Amino acid sequence: MSRLRRGWVGLLLSLIWGSAALAAPEPIPRSGPITVARIHGSINPASSDYLQSAIRESAELGAAILILELDTPGGLVASTKDIIQAMLASQVPIAVYVSPQGAWAGSAGTFITLAANVAAMAPGSSIGAAHPVGIGGSSPAPSGKDGQAVDHGSRKAENLLAAFIESIAAKRKRNVEWAEKAVRESVAVTAEEARELNVIDVVVPTRTALIHWLDGRVIELDDGPVRLDLKGSGVREIAMPLSTRILNVIVDPNIAVMLLLAGLLGLYVEFNHPGMILPGAVGAICLILGLISMQILPFSWVGVLLMAVGVGFFVAEVFVTSYGLLFASGVICLLIGGSMLFDRPDLSDLNVSFWPVLVPAVGGFALFGGLVIFLVGRTLGRAQQSGTAELIGMVGTATTALDPAGTVFIRGEYWTAEAETPVAARERVEAVGVEGLRLKVRPVGRSDTRD
């Protein structure tokens, strides 16, 4: 009886395994060129458009797989969301390779890496720290626990991003628990630790090693599994267009704040020394580029206001004797305003690097601004050296006879002049007054000869 029972159990198991084998579709071989895209820098609209374009181009080429080489500290939430949507909808398998060695997949890069069909990292690279630190937008309210205050705007955004990354990790069958901690606790791990935790699939030192590892692998797509056949596949790199590269550079908050400071400094010098042209032209170009970046990056109006007040203090220092108080106040406003300019972690995890970038940039602005203030201050303390009042007392030559009116040559210019006594042509004259555009002159070296 027991032998018969075991026979029925064996038959039942055989039927189950056979049904599973019939239900599981056979992987379809997938071959073609290997396309490669690179994002080294922040995640922003420029890099988002570039990657979406690379996915479309890979599909048009019939690529076997798209390899995204990634090195980013983070970026804009909206751009990250656009990239994730494009990756999840892609009909071309995507492998994200965090490289070179020492690269980051920080914050937004964590989301992108987890969303890939294949997640790979180079030795010495790291991933994680995706917590939206310092999110503003609402006033703190008591939490009811230990009397601590809770920023409900922060909690709302944190929960939203945590759910987002959990859904991505679950879809790609990665470590959902770790993904949640990356957002809620800002945990970060090395490449080797990420492999052990099932955050990524493989740690490889080079792109060539990654391609070798990928060959023959089965990848699950929405249309069913495919088996990569990469033997003899050529590598085609998809370059970022020049216009996109320029935009990708200027939307870096560090570059943007330097452009704004350079623009303000150039216009400040031009306004204080009209006619120099070059500082004003360069300043205008820098300011325009800075304003373009501010149209893309989420900025804080408080930071903008503080920077404007800082420049106002520099201008006021020229006209008010404050013994450097206004100048120091301007420097402080620029430092505080610059550090707050892109402080919008509800929309981005990018900010201006305070010591490496902001302090030297403001220091340079203060140095040149102080020099301008010094030179302008010396100029204001001198007697007037321009305009018609400067002509009084100058000596020139009568180019025609003056009886009483004629023409004289003074200070490199020809002037209509009038003399109280007749003056012969080529005789030396001295300017004694100005009436509109007519000079009053008198002969030099002789007394009044009127009858």
C-alpha positions as CSV (number, residue, x, y, z in Angstrom):
1,M,0.0,0.0,0.0
2,S,2.8,2.4,0.9
3,R,4.6,1.4,-2.3
4,L,1.4,2.3,-4.3
5,R,1.1,5.6,-2.5
6,R,4.7,6.5,-3.3
7,G,4.0,5.7,-6.9
8,W,1.1,8.1,-7.0
9,V,3.1,10.8,-5.3
10,G,5.9,10.4,-7.8
11,L,3.5,10.5,-10.7
12,L,1.9,13.7,-9.3
13,L,5.3,15.4,-8.9
14,S,6.3,14.4,-12.4
15,L,3.0,16.0,-13.7
16,I,3.7,19.2,-11.7
17,W,7.3,19.5,-13.1
18,G,6.1,18.7,-16.6
19,S,3.4,21.4,-16.4
20,A,6.0,23.9,-15.1
21,A,8.3,23.0,-18.0
22,L,5.6,23.5,-20.5
23,A,4.5,26.8,-18.9
24,A,7.9,28.3,-18.9
25,P,8.7,29.7,-22.3
26,E,11.9,28.9,-24.0
27,P,14.3,31.9,-24.0
28,I,14.6,33.5,-27.4
29,P,18.2,34.1,-28.7
30,R,19.0,37.8,-28.9
31,S,22.0,39.1,-30.9
32,G,23.1,42.3,-32.5
33,P,25.3,45.2,-31.7
34,I,26.1,46.3,-28.1
35,T,25.3,49.9,-27.6
36,V,27.0,52.0,-24.9
37,A,25.9,55.2,-23.2
38,R,27.6,57.2,-20.5
39,I,26.3,59.4,-17.7
40,H,29.1,60.9,-15.6
41,G,27.6,63.7,-13.6
42,S,24.3,64.8,-12.2
43,I,21.0,63.4,-13.3
44,N,19.2,66.3,-15.0
45,P,16.9,67.0,-18.0
46,A,20.0,66.9,-20.3
47,S,21.2,63.5,-19.2
48,S,17.6,62.2,-19.1
49,D,17.0,63.2,-22.7
50,Y,20.3,61.7,-23.7
51,L,19.5,58.3,-22.1
52,Q,16.0,58.2,-23.5
53,S,17.5,59.0,-27.0
54,A,20.1,56.2,-26.5
55,I,17.3,53.7,-25.7
56,R,15.4,54.7,-28.8
57,E,18.5,54.5,-31.0
58,S,19.4,51.1,-29.5
59,A,15.9,49.8,-30.4
60,E,16.3,51.2,-34.0
61,L,19.7,49.5,-34.3
62,G,18.3,46.2,-33.1
63,A,20.9,46.1,-30.3
64,A,21.3,43.0,-28.2
65,I,21.8,45.1,-25.1
66,L,22.4,48.7,-24.0
67,I,25.2,49.2,-21.4
68,L,24.9,52.4,-19.4
69,E,28.1,53.3,-17.7
70,L,27.1,55.4,-14.7
71,D,28.9,57.6,-12.2
72,T,26.6,60.1,-10.5
73,P,26.2,61.7,-7.0
74,G,22.4,62.1,-7.7
75,G,20.1,64.6,-9.3
76,L,16.6,65.8,-10.0
77,V,13.7,63.6,-8.9
78,A,11.7,64.5,-12.0
79,S,14.5,63.5,-14.4
80,T,15.2,60.3,-12.4
81,K,11.5,59.4,-12.8
82,D,11.6,60.0,-16.5
83,I,14.7,57.8,-16.9
84,I,13.1,54.9,-14.8
85,Q,10.0,55.0,-16.9
86,A,12.0,54.8,-20.1
87,M,14.1,51.9,-18.7
88,L,11.1,49.9,-17.5
89,A,9.4,50.3,-20.9
90,S,12.4,49.6,-23.0
91,Q,12.3,46.6,-25.4
92,V,16.1,46.5,-25.4
93,P,17.7,44.9,-22.3
94,I,19.6,47.5,-20.3
95,A,22.7,46.8,-18.1
96,V,23.8,49.6,-15.8
97,Y,27.5,49.4,-15.1
98,V,28.7,51.7,-12.2
99,S,32.2,52.5,-13.4
100,P,35.1,53.3,-13.4
101,Q,36.5,52.0,-10.2
102,G,35.7,54.5,-7.4
103,A,32.5,55.6,-9.1
104,W,29.2,56.4,-7.3
105,A,25.6,55.4,-7.9
106,G,24.4,57.8,-5.2
107,S,20.9,58.8,-4.6
108,A,19.2,59.0,-8.0
109,G,21.9,56.6,-9.3
110,T,20.6,54.0,-6.9
111,F,17.2,54.1,-8.5
112,I,18.6,53.8,-12.0
113,T,20.9,50.9,-11.1
114,L,18.1,48.9,-9.5
115,A,15.8,49.6,-12.5
116,A,18.3,47.9,-14.9
117,N,17.8,44.4,-16.3
118,V,21.4,43.7,-15.2
119,A,23.1,45.7,-12.5
120,A,26.9,45.6,-12.4
121,M,29.5,47.5,-10.5
122,A,33.3,48.0,-10.8
123,P,35.4,47.1,-7.7
124,G,35.8,50.0,-5.4
125,S,32.5,51.7,-6.5
126,S,29.6,52.3,-4.1
127,I,25.8,52.6,-4.2
128,G,23.1,53.9,-1.9
129,A,22.4,57.0,0.2
130,A,19.1,57.8,-1.5
131,H,17.4,59.6,1.5
132,P,15.7,62.9,0.6
133,V,17.6,64.9,3.3
134,G,16.1,68.2,4.6
135,I,13.0,68.3,2.5
136,G,11.0,71.4,3.2
137,G,7.6,72.7,2.3
138,S,5.7,72.3,5.5
139,S,6.0,73.4,9.1
140,P,6.9,70.9,11.7
141,A,4.1,69.5,13.9
142,P,4.2,67.4,17.0
143,S,4.5,63.7,16.3
144,G,3.1,62.5,19.6
145,K,6.2,60.4,20.3
146,D,8.7,61.8,22.8
147,G,7.4,65.3,21.9
148,Q,9.5,65.4,18.8
149,A,8.5,67.5,15.8
150,V,7.9,65.9,12.4
151,D,8.1,67.6,9.1
152,H,5.1,66.1,7.3
153,G,6.3,67.3,3.9
154,S,9.5,65.3,4.5
155,R,7.6,62.2,5.7
156,K,5.3,62.4,2.6
157,A,8.2,62.6,0.2
158,E,10.2,59.9,2.0
159,N,7.3,57.5,1.9
160,L,6.7,58.2,-1.8
161,L,10.3,57.6,-2.8
162,A,10.5,54.5,-0.5
163,A,7.5,53.0,-2.3
164,F,9.0,53.9,-5.7
165,I,12.3,52.2,-5.0
166,E,10.6,49.2,-3.4
167,S,8.5,48.7,-6.6
168,I,11.5,48.9,-8.8
169,A,13.5,46.4,-6.7
170,A,10.5,44.0,-6.6
171,K,10.1,44.1,-10.3
172,R,13.8,43.3,-10.9
173,K,13.8,40.7,-8.1
174,R,16.4,42.6,-6.0
175,N,16.7,43.2,-2.3
176,V,13.6,45.2,-1.5
177,E,14.4,45.6,2.2
178,W,17.8,47.1,1.5
179,A,16.3,49.4,-1.2
180,E,13.9,50.8,1.4
181,K,16.7,51.4,3.9
182,A,18.7,53.2,1.2
183,V,15.8,55.8,1.1
184,R,14.7,55.8,4.8
185,E,18.1,55.4,6.5
186,S,20.4,56.6,3.7
187,V,22.5,53.4,3.8
188,A,25.3,52.9,1.3
189,V,27.4,49.8,0.5
190,T,30.4,48.9,-1.6
191,A,30.2,46.9,-4.8
192,E,31.1,43.7,-3.1
193,E,28.6,44.2,-0.3
194,A,25.9,45.0,-2.8
195,R,26.5,41.7,-4.6
196,E,26.2,39.8,-1.4
197,L,23.0,41.6,-0.5
198,N,21.5,40.8,-3.9
199,V,21.4,44.5,-4.8
200,I,23.3,44.0,-8.0
201,D,24.1,41.0,-10.1
202,V,27.9,41.1,-10.7
203,V,31.1,42.9,-9.8
204,V,33.5,43.1,-12.9
205,P,36.6,45.3,-13.4
206,T,36.0,46.3,-17.0
207,R,33.4,46.6,-19.7
208,T,35.0,43.8,-21.6
209,A,34.6,41.5,-18.6
210,L,31.0,42.5,-18.3
211,I,30.3,41.7,-21.9
212,H,31.9,38.3,-21.4
213,W,29.8,37.7,-18.3
214,L,26.6,38.7,-20.2
215,D,27.1,36.4,-23.1
216,G,24.7,33.5,-22.8
217,R,22.7,35.0,-19.9
218,V,18.9,34.8,-19.8
219,I,17.2,38.2,-19.2
220,E,13.5,38.6,-18.4
221,L,11.8,41.2,-20.6
222,D,8.1,42.1,-20.6
223,D,7.6,40.0,-23.8
224,G,9.4,37.0,-22.4
225,P,12.9,35.8,-21.6
226,V,15.8,36.3,-24.0
227,R,19.2,34.6,-24.1
228,L,22.0,37.0,-25.1
229,D,24.3,35.9,-27.9
230,L,27.1,38.4,-27.9
231,K,29.8,36.4,-29.7
232,G,31.1,38.6,-32.4
233,S,28.9,41.6,-31.5
234,G,30.4,45.0,-32.2
235,V,30.3,47.8,-29.6
236,R,28.8,51.1,-30.7
237,E,29.1,54.1,-28.4
238,I,26.2,56.6,-28.4
239,A,27.8,60.0,-27.8
240,M,25.9,62.9,-26.1
241,P,25.3,65.7,-28.6
242,L,27.3,68.9,-28.2
243,S,24.2,71.0,-27.2
244,T,23.2,68.4,-24.7
245,R,26.8,68.3,-23.3
246,I,26.8,72.1,-22.8
247,L,23.5,72.0,-21.1
248,N,24.6,69.0,-19.0
249,V,27.6,71.1,-17.7
250,I,25.8,74.3,-16.9
251,V,23.0,72.6,-14.9
252,D,25.5,71.5,-12.4
253,P,24.8,73.7,-9.3
254,N,28.5,74.4,-8.8
255,I,28.9,75.6,-12.3
256,A,25.6,77.5,-12.2
257,V,26.6,79.5,-9.1
258,M,30.0,80.3,-10.5
259,L,28.4,81.6,-13.7
260,L,26.0,83.8,-11.7
261,L,28.8,85.2,-9.6
262,A,31.0,85.8,-12.7
263,G,28.1,87.5,-14.5
264,L,27.3,89.8,-11.6
265,L,31.0,90.7,-11.2
266,G,31.4,91.5,-14.9
267,L,28.4,93.8,-14.9
268,Y,29.5,95.3,-11.6
269,V,32.9,96.2,-13.1
270,E,31.3,97.5,-16.3
271,F,28.8,99.8,-14.5
272,N,31.6,101.3,-12.4
273,H,33.9,101.7,-15.4
274,P,31.7,102.3,-18.4
275,G,33.3,101.7,-21.8
276,M,35.5,98.7,-20.9
277,I,33.0,96.5,-22.9
278,L,34.8,93.2,-22.3
279,P,33.8,92.8,-18.6
280,G,30.2,93.7,-19.4
281,A,30.0,91.4,-22.5
282,V,31.6,88.4,-20.6
283,G,29.4,89.1,-17.6
284,A,26.3,89.2,-19.7
285,I,27.1,85.9,-21.3
286,C,27.8,84.2,-17.9
287,L,24.7,85.7,-16.4
288,I,22.5,84.4,-19.3
289,L,24.0,80.9,-19.0
290,G,23.4,81.0,-15.2
291,L,19.8,82.1,-15.7
292,I,19.3,79.2,-18.2
293,S,20.6,76.8,-15.6
294,M,18.1,78.3,-13.1
295,Q,15.3,77.6,-15.5
296,I,16.1,73.9,-15.2
297,L,17.4,73.5,-11.7
298,P,14.9,74.0,-8.8
299,F,16.2,77.1,-7.0
300,S,15.2,78.9,-3.8
301,W,14.0,82.5,-4.1
302,V,15.5,83.2,-0.6
303,G,18.9,82.3,-2.0
304,V,18.4,84.6,-5.0
305,L,17.3,87.5,-2.7
306,L,20.3,87.1,-0.4
307,M,22.7,87.1,-3.4
308,A,21.0,90.3,-4.8
309,V,21.3,91.9,-1.3
310,G,24.9,91.0,-1.2
311,V,25.7,92.7,-4.5
312,G,23.7,95.7,-3.3
313,F,26.0,95.9,-0.2
314,F,29.0,96.0,-2.5
315,V,27.5,98.8,-4.6
316,A,26.6,100.8,-1.4
317,E,30.2,100.4,-0.1
318,V,31.3,102.8,-2.9
319,F,29.1,105.6,-1.8
320,V,28.9,105.1,2.0
321,T,31.7,105.2,4.4
322,S,31.1,102.1,6.5
323,Y,34.7,101.2,7.2
324,G,34.2,97.8,5.5
325,L,31.0,96.8,7.3
326,L,28.8,96.8,4.1
327,F,31.6,95.0,2.3
328,A,31.7,92.2,4.9
329,S,27.9,92.0,5.0
330,G,27.9,91.6,1.2
331,V,30.3,88.7,1.4
332,I,28.2,87.0,4.1
333,C,25.0,87.4,2.1
334,L,26.7,85.9,-1.0
335,L,27.9,82.9,1.0
336,I,24.6,82.2,2.7
337,G,22.6,82.9,-0.5
338,G,24.9,80.7,-2.6
339,S,24.6,77.8,-0.2
340,M,20.8,78.1,-0.2
341,L,20.4,78.8,-3.9
342,F,19.7,75.2,-5.0
343,D,18.7,73.9,-1.5
344,R,15.5,72.2,-2.7
345,P,15.9,68.5,-1.6
346,D,12.2,67.9,-2.2
347,L,12.9,68.1,-5.9
348,S,16.7,67.4,-6.1
349,D,19.5,66.1,-4.0
350,L,22.0,68.4,-5.7
351,N,23.5,71.4,-4.0
352,V,26.5,73.8,-4.1
353,S,29.7,72.5,-2.6
354,F,30.4,75.0,0.1
355,W,34.2,74.8,0.8
356,P,35.5,73.5,-2.5
357,V,33.4,75.8,-4.8
358,L,31.3,78.5,-3.1
359,V,34.0,79.9,-0.7
360,P,36.7,80.3,-3.4
361,A,34.1,81.7,-5.9
362,V,32.8,84.3,-3.4
363,G,36.4,85.0,-2.3
364,G,37.3,85.8,-5.9
365,F,34.2,88.0,-6.3
366,A,35.1,89.8,-3.1
367,L,38.8,90.3,-4.2
368,F,37.9,91.9,-7.5
369,G,34.9,93.8,-6.0
370,G,37.1,95.2,-3.3
371,L,39.6,96.3,-5.9
372,V,36.9,98.1,-7.9
373,I,35.6,99.7,-4.7
374,F,39.1,101.0,-3.9
375,L,39.7,102.4,-7.4
376,V,36.2,104.0,-7.5
377,G,36.7,105.4,-4.0
378,R,39.9,107.1,-5.1
379,T,38.3,108.5,-8.2
380,L,35.4,110.0,-6.2
381,G,37.9,111.7,-3.9
382,R,39.7,113.5,-6.7
383,A,38.7,116.7,-8.5
384,Q,36.6,116.3,-11.6
385,Q,38.8,115.3,-14.6
386,S,36.2,114.8,-17.3
387,G,33.4,116.9,-18.8
388,T,33.4,120.6,-19.8
389,A,34.4,121.8,-16.3
390,E,37.8,120.2,-16.9
391,L,38.5,122.7,-19.8
392,I,38.6,125.7,-17.5
393,G,42.3,126.7,-17.1
394,M,43.5,124.7,-20.1
395,V,45.6,126.3,-22.7
396,G,45.2,125.8,-26.4
397,T,45.7,127.5,-29.8
398,A,43.4,129.7,-31.9
399,T,43.0,128.0,-35.2
400,T,41.2,131.1,-36.6
401,A,41.2,134.7,-35.6
402,L,38.8,135.5,-32.8
403,D,37.0,138.9,-33.2
404,P,35.2,138.1,-31.0
405,A,34.3,134.5,-32.2
406,G,36.2,131.8,-33.9
407,T,37.6,128.3,-33.4
408,V,40.2,127.1,-30.9
409,F,42.0,123.7,-30.4
410,I,42.1,122.6,-26.8
411,R,42.5,119.1,-25.3
412,G,42.7,117.5,-28.7
413,E,39.3,118.9,-29.8
414,Y,38.1,121.9,-31.9
415,W,35.8,124.2,-30.0
416,T,33.8,127.3,-31.0
417,A,35.2,130.1,-28.8
418,E,34.6,133.7,-28.0
419,A,37.2,136.1,-26.7
420,E,36.7,139.4,-24.9
421,T,39.7,140.9,-26.9
422,P,40.7,140.1,-30.5
423,V,42.9,137.1,-30.8
424,A,45.1,136.4,-33.9
425,A,45.2,133.0,-35.6
426,R,47.7,130.5,-34.0
427,E,47.9,132.6,-30.9
428,R,47.9,130.8,-27.5
429,V,44.6,131.1,-25.5
430,E,43.3,130.0,-22.1
431,A,39.8,128.8,-21.4
432,V,38.1,130.8,-18.7
433,G,34.5,129.6,-19.0
434,V,32.0,127.4,-20.7
435,E,28.6,128.4,-22.0
436,G,26.8,125.4,-23.5
437,L,29.1,124.3,-26.3
438,R,30.9,127.6,-26.6
439,L,34.2,128.4,-24.8
440,K,35.1,131.7,-23.3
441,V,38.9,132.3,-23.8
442,R,41.5,135.0,-23.3
443,P,44.9,135.4,-24.9
444,V,47.9,134.0,-22.9
445,G,51.0,136.1,-22.3
446,R,49.7,139.6,-22.9
447,S,47.4,142.0,-21.1
448,D,44.1,143.2,-22.2
449,T,44.5,145.3,-25.4
450,R,41.0,146.8,-25.7
451,D,40.8,150.5,-26.5
